Amino acid sequence: MPSLQEKNPHLRPLDPRKDLTGVADLIDICFDFHMDEDGREYVRQIRQVAQSQNSLLGMSQNLGSGGVPMQGFVWEVDGKLVGNLTIIPFLRSGRWHFLIANVATNPSYRRQGIARKLTQTALKHIREHNGSMAWLQVREDNPGAYELYSSLGFKEVARRTTYRALPRNYKSLPAGSSIYLTRRHSKDWPIQKAWLQAIYPPEIAWHLPFQIKDFEPGFWNSLRQFIEDEPIRQWSARRGERLLGVASLETNLGNTDNLWLALPQDIEEDALFALLTTARLEGSSVRTISVNFPTGVAERCFQSAGYEKHLTLIWMNQSIDQGQSSFRTDKTA
Ligand SMILES: CC(C)(COP(=O)(O)OP(=O)(O)OC[C@H]1O[C@@H](n2cnc3c(N)ncnc32)[C@H](O)[C@@H]1OP(=O)(O)O)[C@@H](O)C(=O)NCCC(=O)NCCS
């Protein structure tokens, strides 16, 4: 059987010992327009690892460091990387799943089938490594990439919007509302847990910094949070005795805190508004609050509470049939 490179001399597996600077350059060129602070930090990390590889010690310490591309495929023309794709394997319920990320083609080489060929090669790699599922995320405002992935067999699983409340424009609770807030009570937990599981189901939660058990009331969680200095503050919204929602504000090491919302399917927007504004008023005055929520649900309520739409991502996946190829076309540059 001809090797990958014999079949296509431009396409080869990523070599993290020499390709990382080229990958960082490509991500910079291709994602610059949309890149936020987290994205820039990610590219900085890749460059840092690339630089430290000049020393043997640095290389042994850094290979495998979280997030930096270690597996994937590149497209090379005259020694320059013009296409890239990263593969991140992870275990879920004892089976191998793979996230495909950083798919990028240099603007001068687009619409020649490079991203298609990279993605097809990644799917083949996943199949050959006993993967049971391939995942990826694509921005809602990127229909070209969505079309590419759909044509290769990926199906939409969910659409999630991240809202951000910047540390300004404080809103206060509406006067005269019959909703009131308390700290989260232990007895709220069973309902809170069920609501959290509905809003952050497993197919979403695995890729978020979200651990449902962290919100459970009890001595050990309080002690752990105290020791790790990562407090979680939780508020419950009620009308009379009735619980209407719970918000959990989790402090992170970076500049952004995460707010996780537990709400019933028939959301009372006044309760959501009260939770969103309380998190802003009682949270840090210098940090950003980020909320991940199903797209299109209560959007106006987020906006009126001072939370701006930051990003909508479409999650796509395809199960990998170990028996056969799912490729429909084989157009290459
Ligand atoms: C999206 C991207 C990777 C596509 O790379 P590419 O090498 O040009 O893609 P391909 O030539 O393999 O395109 C394959 C198919 O995808 C679709 N497609 C790709 N770009 C498209 C565009 N701009 N508009 C519409 N459809 C597009 C088409 O169906 C295309 O098939 P066709 O050319 O036969 O019509 C590239 O535009 C890019 O790097 N964009 C910036 C980074 C990015 O958004 N990455 C995706 C992250 S999820």
The ligand as an SDF file (V2000), in Angstrom:
LIG
                    3D

 48 50  0  0  0  0  0  0  0  0999 V2000
  -12.7750   26.7900    6.3850 C   0  0  0  0  0  0  0  0  0  0  0  0
  -11.4230   26.5260    5.7020 C   0  0  0  0  0  0  0  0  0  0  0  0
  -10.5730   25.6380    6.6100 C   0  0  0  0  0  0  0  0  0  0  0  0
  -11.6850   25.7810    4.3750 C   0  0  0  0  0  0  0  0  0  0  0  0
  -10.4350   25.4590    3.7950 O   0  0  0  0  0  0  0  0  0  0  0  0
  -10.2690   25.1000    2.2660 P   0  0  0  0  0  0  0  0  0  0  0  0
   -8.9940   24.3570    2.1140 O   0  0  0  0  0  0  0  0  0  0  0  0
  -10.4550   26.3020    1.4340 O   0  0  0  0  0  0  0  0  0  0  0  0
  -11.5260   24.1330    2.0420 O   0  0  0  0  0  0  0  0  0  0  0  0
  -11.7430   23.1290    0.8300 P   0  0  0  0  0  0  0  0  0  0  0  0
  -11.1640   23.6780   -0.4310 O   0  0  0  0  0  0  0  0  0  0  0  0
  -11.3210   21.7600    1.2230 O   0  0  0  0  0  0  0  0  0  0  0  0
  -13.3490   23.1890    0.7080 O   0  0  0  0  0  0  0  0  0  0  0  0
  -14.1260   22.0410    0.7790 C   0  0  0  0  0  0  0  0  0  0  0  0
  -15.5880   22.4540    0.7260 C   0  0  0  0  0  0  0  0  0  0  0  0
  -15.9390   23.2550    1.8550 O   0  0  0  0  0  0  0  0  0  0  0  0
  -16.8990   24.2540    1.4620 C   0  0  0  0  0  0  0  0  0  0  0  0
  -16.2670   25.5750    1.5980 N   0  0  0  0  0  0  0  0  0  0  0  0
  -15.0160   25.8530    2.0120 C   0  0  0  0  0  0  0  0  0  0  0  0
  -14.8220   27.1950    2.0810 N   0  0  0  0  0  0  0  0  0  0  0  0
  -15.9750   27.7620    1.6960 C   0  0  0  0  0  0  0  0  0  0  0  0
  -16.4120   29.1030    1.5700 C   0  0  0  0  0  0  0  0  0  0  0  0
  -15.6020   30.1460    1.8270 N   0  0  0  0  0  0  0  0  0  0  0  0
  -17.6790   29.3420    1.1720 N   0  0  0  0  0  0  0  0  0  0  0  0
  -18.5190   28.3320    0.9020 C   0  0  0  0  0  0  0  0  0  0  0  0
  -18.1560   27.0130    1.0000 N   0  0  0  0  0  0  0  0  0  0  0  0
  -16.9120   26.7480    1.3870 C   0  0  0  0  0  0  0  0  0  0  0  0
  -17.2540   23.9710    0.0160 C   0  0  0  0  0  0  0  0  0  0  0  0
  -18.3140   23.0360    0.0360 O   0  0  0  0  0  0  0  0  0  0  0  0
  -15.9790   23.3140   -0.4520 C   0  0  0  0  0  0  0  0  0  0  0  0
  -16.1960   22.4730   -1.5470 O   0  0  0  0  0  0  0  0  0  0  0  0
  -16.1270   23.1040   -3.0570 P   0  0  0  0  0  0  0  0  0  0  0  0
  -14.8770   23.9280   -3.1350 O   0  0  0  0  0  0  0  0  0  0  0  0
  -16.1270   21.8880   -3.9120 O   0  0  0  0  0  0  0  0  0  0  0  0
  -17.3670   23.9570   -3.2060 O   0  0  0  0  0  0  0  0  0  0  0  0
  -10.6760   27.8560    5.3610 C   0  0  0  0  0  0  0  0  0  0  0  0
  -11.5570   28.7330    4.7180 O   0  0  0  0  0  0  0  0  0  0  0  0
  -10.1020   28.5580    6.5820 C   0  0  0  0  0  0  0  0  0  0  0  0
   -8.9590   28.3150    6.9720 O   0  0  0  0  0  0  0  0  0  0  0  0
  -10.8880   29.4420    7.2070 N   0  0  0  0  0  0  0  0  0  0  0  0
  -10.4550   30.1730    8.4200 C   0  0  0  0  0  0  0  0  0  0  0  0
  -10.3140   29.2390    9.5980 C   0  0  0  0  0  0  0  0  0  0  0  0
  -11.5980   28.4810    9.8410 C   0  0  0  0  0  0  0  0  0  0  0  0
  -12.6840   29.0540    9.8330 O   0  0  0  0  0  0  0  0  0  0  0  0
  -11.4780   27.1530   10.1000 N   0  0  0  0  0  0  0  0  0  0  0  0
  -12.6080   26.2820   10.3880 C   0  0  0  0  0  0  0  0  0  0  0  0
  -12.7770   26.1790   11.8290 C   0  0  0  0  0  0  0  0  0  0  0  0
  -14.1510   25.1500   12.2590 S   0  0  0  0  0  0  0  0  0  0  0  0
  1  2  1  0
  2  3  1  0
  2  4  1  0
  2 36  1  0
  4  5  1  0
  5  6  1  0
  6  7  2  0
  6  8  1  0
  6  9  1  0
  9 10  1  0
 10 11  2  0
 10 12  1  0
 10 13  1  0
 13 14  1  0
 14 15  1  0
 15 16  1  0
 15 30  1  0
 16 17  1  0
 17 18  1  0
 17 28  1  0
 18 19  1  0
 18 27  1  0
 19 20  2  0
 20 21  1  0
 21 22  1  0
 21 27  2  0
 22 23  1  0
 22 24  2  0
 24 25  1  0
 25 26  2  0
 26 27  1  0
 28 29  1  0
 28 30  1  0
 30 31  1  0
 31 32  1  0
 32 33  2  0
 32 34  1  0
 32 35  1  0
 36 37  1  0
 36 38  1  0
 38 39  2  0
 38 40  1  0
 40 41  1  0
 41 42  1  0
 42 43  1  0
 43 44  2  0
 43 45  1  0
 45 46  1  0
 46 47  1  0
 47 48  1  0
M  END
$$$$
